[in-house]
Amino acid sequence: MALVLRNARPNTQEIYLLADKNKFAAVADRLLNADQDIMEDMARRMADGEHVRPETDKEKQCMQIICDLDGVAGNVKGTKMTRMYMNNEIWSLISAKGASSWYITLSPVDTRHPLSIYYTLQHGKLEQINALPKNECTWKIIDNPVAAARFFNFVCNLFIEEVLRCKEENK
């Protein structure tokens, strides 16, 4: 109930703002003079999934009413039209600026990362990580694919949680 009340006031203000616009008289005139039978027929055809193209003047007038209502719905938060407008804005931004691209390489066999080396040392201590020569670190990682998989899993989960900000709630 609180959510409905919280959203009702801003949405009501949007409708009042439309009423204050200079096209209010034209919208009201279209609503009063619209043919109800044609409006019902067009609404039924649209609900059935048909792409409706207005051909007569009365159908064009009814289609304009639908466009007017879409204009109001586009300003009301949470409606399908708001999402459609946001989607159009995103596609316009992508068209204007180009799609963002990330090139990320995650290696399951990172021979230099301390955590990767720590996973390979089955009973090792953190002090041993720095003491190992590089070629020995490489061979320990190659000899222990389970440790490499654990490290890769950790890095992937860390990337998903921290960079993409998608944390699993039931973990």
C-alpha positions in Angstrom: 0.0 0.0 0.0 2.8 2.4 0.8 4.4 1.7 -2.6 1.2 2.6 -4.3 0.8 5.8 -2.3 4.5 6.7 -2.9 4.1 6.3 -6.7 0.6 7.8 -6.9 1.6 11.4 -6.1 4.4 11.8 -8.7 2.2 10.1 -11.4 -0.7 12.4 -10.6 1.6 15.3 -11.0 2.7 14.1 -14.5 -0.9 14.0 -15.6 -1.5 17.5 -14.3 1.6 18.7 -16.1 0.1 17.2 -19.4 -3.1 19.1 -18.6 -1.1 22.4 -18.3 0.4 22.0 -21.8 -0.9 23.9 -24.7 -2.1 20.8 -26.6 -4.6 19.9 -23.8 -7.5 21.3 -25.8 -6.7 19.2 -28.9 -6.3 16.1 -26.8 -9.6 16.7 -25.0 -11.3 17.3 -28.4 -10.0 14.1 -29.8 -11.2 12.1 -26.8 -14.7 13.6 -26.9 -15.1 13.1 -30.7 -13.5 9.6 -31.0 -15.6 6.8 -32.4 -15.9 4.2 -29.6 -16.5 1.3 -32.0 -13.4 2.0 -34.1 -11.4 2.5 -30.9 -12.6 -0.9 -29.5 -11.9 -2.6 -32.9 -8.3 -1.1 -33.0 -7.7 -2.1 -29.4 -8.9 -5.6 -30.0 -6.7 -6.0 -33.1 -3.7 -4.7 -31.2 -4.3 -7.0 -28.3 -4.4 -9.9 -30.8 -0.9 -8.9 -31.9 -1.8 -7.4 -35.2 0.2 -4.4 -36.5 -2.6 -1.8 -37.0 -2.1 0.9 -39.6 -4.7 3.7 -39.5 -6.3 4.1 -42.9 -9.4 6.3 -42.4 -9.5 9.7 -40.7 -11.4 8.2 -37.7 -8.8 5.5 -37.3 -6.0 8.1 -37.5 -7.8 10.1 -34.8 -8.0 7.0 -32.6 -4.4 6.2 -33.2 -3.5 9.8 -32.2 -5.4 9.2 -28.9 -3.3 6.1 -28.3 -0.1 8.2 -29.0 -1.3 10.9 -26.5 -1.9 8.2 -23.8 1.6 6.8 -24.5 3.0 10.3 -24.0 1.4 10.4 -20.5 2.4 6.8 -19.7 6.0 7.7 -20.7 6.2 10.1 -17.9 4.7 7.7 -15.3 7.4 5.7 -13.5 7.3 2.0 -13.8 5.1 1.8 -16.9 5.9 -0.2 -20.0 6.2 3.1 -22.0 8.8 4.4 -19.5 10.9 1.2 -20.0 10.4 1.6 -23.8 11.6 5.2 -23.7 14.7 4.2 -21.6 15.4 1.4 -24.0 15.3 3.9 -26.9 17.6 6.3 -25.0 20.1 3.5 -24.5 20.1 2.5 -28.1 20.4 6.1 -29.2 23.4 6.5 -26.9 25.0 3.3 -28.2 24.4 4.5 -31.8 25.9 7.9 -31.1 28.9 6.9 -28.9 29.4 3.3 -29.9 28.9 0.2 -27.8 31.3 -0.2 -24.9 33.6 -3.2 -25.1 35.6 -4.9 -22.4 38.5 -7.1 -23.2 39.3 -9.1 -20.1 41.6 -12.0 -19.8 41.5 -14.3 -16.8 44.1 -17.0 -16.7 43.6 -20.1 -14.6 47.4 -20.7 -14.7 48.7 -17.5 -13.2 52.2 -18.5 -12.1 53.0 -15.1 -10.5 49.9 -14.4 -8.4 50.6 -15.1 -4.7 47.1 -16.6 -4.2 47.6 -19.0 -7.1 50.9 -20.2 -5.6 49.3 -20.4 -2.1 46.6 -22.7 -3.4 49.3 -25.0 -4.9 51.1 -25.3 -1.5 49.0 -27.9 0.2 50.3 -27.3 3.7 52.3 -24.2 2.9 52.6 -20.9 4.7 52.5 -17.4 3.3 56.2 -16.9 4.0 57.0 -19.8 1.6 55.4 -18.0 -1.4 58.1 -15.4 -1.7 60.9 -17.9 -1.1 60.1 -20.1 -4.0 62.0 -19.6 -7.3 59.8 -18.7 -10.3 60.4 -22.0 -12.2 59.4 -24.0 -9.1 56.2 -22.0 -8.8 55.4 -22.8 -12.4 55.9 -26.5 -11.9 53.9 -26.6 -8.7 50.9 -24.9 -10.5 51.3 -27.3 -13.5 51.4 -30.3 -11.1 48.3 -29.2 -9.2 45.4 -28.5 -11.6 42.9 -28.5 -8.8 44.7 -25.5 -7.2 44.6 -23.7 -10.6 40.9 -24.4 -10.9 40.3 -23.1 -7.3 42.3 -19.9 -8.1 40.4 -19.4 -11.4 37.1 -19.9 -9.6 38.1 -17.3 -7.0 39.2 -14.8 -9.6 36.0 -15.2 -11.7 33.7 -14.9 -8.6 35.7 -11.8 -7.5 35.3 -10.2 -10.9 31.5 -10.9 -11.0 31.0 -9.6 -7.5 33.3 -6.6 -7.5 33.4 -5.4 -11.1 29.9 -6.4 -12.3 28.4 -5.9 -8.8 26.4 -9.1 -9.0 26.6 -10.8 -5.6 24.9 -14.1 -4.9 22.6 -13.6 -1.9 22.3 -17.3 -1.0 26.1 -17.9 -0.8 
